[in-house]
C-alpha cells in the first residue's frame, strides 16, 4: 500500500505580523463609511484579508536577501540581466520589458498590437486586460468553453478555448482583424480554472494556420501547470517547471503580473519572441514606465522577482499552495455553501446567485455577500460579478454575467490551515442567515473599472 503523505507547507515561519479582530459595531461603522465596497476598507480594519492574491504573498528569506542585492543603477542594472536570464530559462521567452505590474504590460502590448476595429478573442476576460484592449480601439470576444460559465459543471479544464467559437470569429471578421488571441493561465474570472495542454496545442495549430499570434496572460501559469500535472493524461511524471516551460513555448509572447505566481509585492513584465515587436515595446516603455532595463521596477524588486520565479515552479510549493485553497473549498462544501466547482487554484469562489437567490442581479448579490462576510468576521473578500463586469459601451446597460461570484482569494504562504477554518466558519454562518440579507443600490459609479471605487447603500 502506498504511504500517504499529506501536503504541508514546504517552509517554516521566521517572522510574523500580528492581525487583530475588531468588534461587530466597529465593522458596521467602517463598512458603511466604505460605501459597502471592500476595496475602500482600511487594511487595519481587516482580520483575514482575502481581497486578492496580488502582491499580498509572503516573500521568502532568499527574496528578502535579494532586496539587499539591488543594483539601483538607472541603466543596465545587474538585477535586470538576472531577471532576463530567469525568464528565458523558466518561461522560454526571448525578450523582456519590465513594467510596474501586469496592466503596465497590457497597456504597452495593446498600444502596439491593436488597431481600431480589431477583435481580441480570449478565454474569458480579465478586467484590466479588456479595458486596455478597448482603450486601444479593439473589441473583446469571449471564446471560452460554455462549461466555464456554469458554476456546477465539474469539467476539469474550464479554461479551455471553444475552437468552434474561435474559428467562427475568424471566418466572420477575417484573420487580419485579429492581432492575437489572449490565453490566460489560469482563468481568474471563471473561478481560477485551468486550460489543458491539449487545448492550447489546438489553439496554436488553428492560429498558426491563420497567422494569428497567441499572447499569454501568464499571471498564474504555475498553478495552471500543476492542474495539468494532476489531471491531464501524459503529464503525471513531468515537473511543474517543465509544464510551465511547455505552455509558454506554445505562445508568442506574454503579459505578466508578477504579483501573483512569482510572489513579489510589485512588478510585472511584457515578454515577446519577435525582435521587431520587442523594439516597439522597448521604445514605448520609456514613455509610460521607465528605461527598458527597469521599466516600472527598482533593481531590488527585479532581484526578488527573479528569485520568486524559481520558487514558484517548485512542485512542493505549488502542491501546498493549491492544497490550501482546496482545503478551504472542501470545508465550505461540507456545510452546503454554493461554490464554483471544481475548486479553483488561487481562491474559492462563492456562487452569489445560489447563495442569495432572493436578490436579483441588479441589486448586486455578490457585492452584498462580500459586505456581509466582512461584517460577520472581518474577513475581506471581493466581488466578481455585475459590478466587475461594468457596462455595455453601446447600450450603457449593466453587463449581467452568468457568474455572480465572491472571491475568497488566498495569498501565497501567508495564512495557516486554522485561518482557513475560521473563514469557513464565518461564510457558513452568513449562509445560515442568508434569508435575512437584502441587496444594495449603487450610489457612486466611477467611469473606469468601477468595482474598485464604486459606493453602495443597503436597501
Ligand atoms: N491578468 C489577470 C488574470 C489578473 O488576475 C490580473 C490582476 C491582471 C492581469 C492585471 O495585473 O494587477 O498586476 O496590473 N489581478 C488582480 C486580482 C488585481 O486581484 O485578481 P496587475
Boltz pocket constraint, residues with backbone or C-beta under 6 A from the ligand:
constraints:
  - pocket:
      binder: B
      contacts: [[A, 51], [A, 52], [A, 53], [A, 54], [A, 101], [A, 102], [A, 103], [A, 104], [A, 126], [A, 128], [A, 129], [A, 184], [A, 186], [A, 188], [A, 217], [A, 219], [A, 256], [A, 257], [A, 258], [A, 259], [A, 267], [A, 268]]
      max_distance: 6.0
